[in-house]
Each structure stands twice: as C-alpha cells, then as structure tokens.
Amino acid sequence: MIITVVQFKLPEPITRDQAKEIFLNTAPKYREVEGLLRKNYILSEDGKIAGGVYLWKTRDHARELYGDQWRAFVTEKYGSEPSVQYFESPVLVDNVAGEIIQ
C-alpha cells in the first residue's frame, strides 16, 4: 500500500468549521477514485495549511489522481499549488476492524 501526504498553504487561515464545510463539498468527488482506500482531510492547528492523507492500493493509482487537472483544481480552490509526498506502508493496524493488514 502507498500513503500520500498532500499539503498546501492557504491564502488566509481558516477555522476547523470552515475547513469542514469546504472539505465536505469536495469529499464526494473522491468516492469513486480507483485505488483510493481512504482519505483523511487535514488542517494545521493554526489554520494556515490544509491537505490530506491518502491510503492507496498502489503508487500507480495515486499518480493517476495527481495529474495536471487535479493540481489545477487544488491550486484554483485553495490558492496555492499542492506538494505530494509518497510513503510505502507495508503494515497497517486497523483498530476499528480489529486487523493488522500487510
């Protein structure tokens, strides 16, 4: 599995409630993304940086999303270009499901 961490600076700090409203508007577009297992939206404590932590089946699935169209969408919506970092995730502890997945 692959984890990506996406971050972008916001033009002005936002509150948790503002972030929740914005994120709920974009969340449905990620429901049908092939290979995406989970997305957690994130907001820094000072409200100046937002983004997401994504869990993917494969690196190829992740790369399919992070193309020019997605970058343009994020840049236009949030006012800055996103950074994307890739991490291998060889083991996942899922306490909700009571599983350790490799």
N, C-alpha and C positions, 0 to 999 in steps of 0.2 A: 504494500500500500504506500501511497505517497501523501504527504501533508504539504500543503502550500500555505504560506502566511502572506497575505496581501495587506499592504498599508498605504495610506495616502494622507497627506496633510489637508486639513480643512481650511477654507479661507477665513472662517471665524469659528471660535469654539462653539460647540453645541452641548445641550444638556442630554442626559440619558433619555428623557421623554421625547425630545426632538429626534434623537437618533433612532429610538424605537419606531416612531412614526415613519421616518424615512426608510428604514430597513424593512418594515412591513410592506411598504409599497414595492420594493424590488424583490422581496423574497419569492413570490410566485414564479418569477422567471427562472429560478434555479431548480424548481421541482422536477423538471423533465430533462435536465442536463445529463447526458450519457456519462456514466462512470463516476458521477459525484455521489458519494455515500452520505456526506454530512457537511453542512456549512454552519459555522458559528460566526455571527457578526460580532465585531469588537469595537470598542470605543475607549480611548485612553482616559485616565482619571481626570485630566484637565480639559477633555473635550476637544482637543486640537488634532488628534489623529484617529482615524477610523479605518476599518478594513474587515477582513475575515480570515478565519482559519478553516481550510477546506480539507476534507479527507476524500481521497480519490482511489479508485481501483488501480489505476496505472498512471504513469507520468504522461503517456500519450493522451489520455483523457483530459488531463489538466491542461496540457498545451493546446488542445483543441479550443478550450474556452478562452484562453488568454491571448487571443489574436488582436488584430488592429481594431475590429469592430467593438470588442469588449473594452479595450483600452480607451477608445474614443468615448464610449458611453460613460465610463467611470470619470474620465477627465472632465467631460461636459457637466455631469451631475454634481461632482464634488469639488471641482476647481483645481485639481492637480493630478498629475499622472501617477498611477499606482506603481509600487515596487512589488515584485513577486519573488519569494524565496521558496525553494524546493527542499524537502526533507524526506528521507527514507523513514518508513515506520514499520519495522519488522515485527513488532509485537504491539497489540492493542489490548488494554484492560478495559472491559466494558462492565462496570458495576451494575448498570441498570439491567442488562441482560444476564448478568452473572457469568460472563465468559472471558476467557483470555484467547484472543484470536491472533494467529500468526500468518 
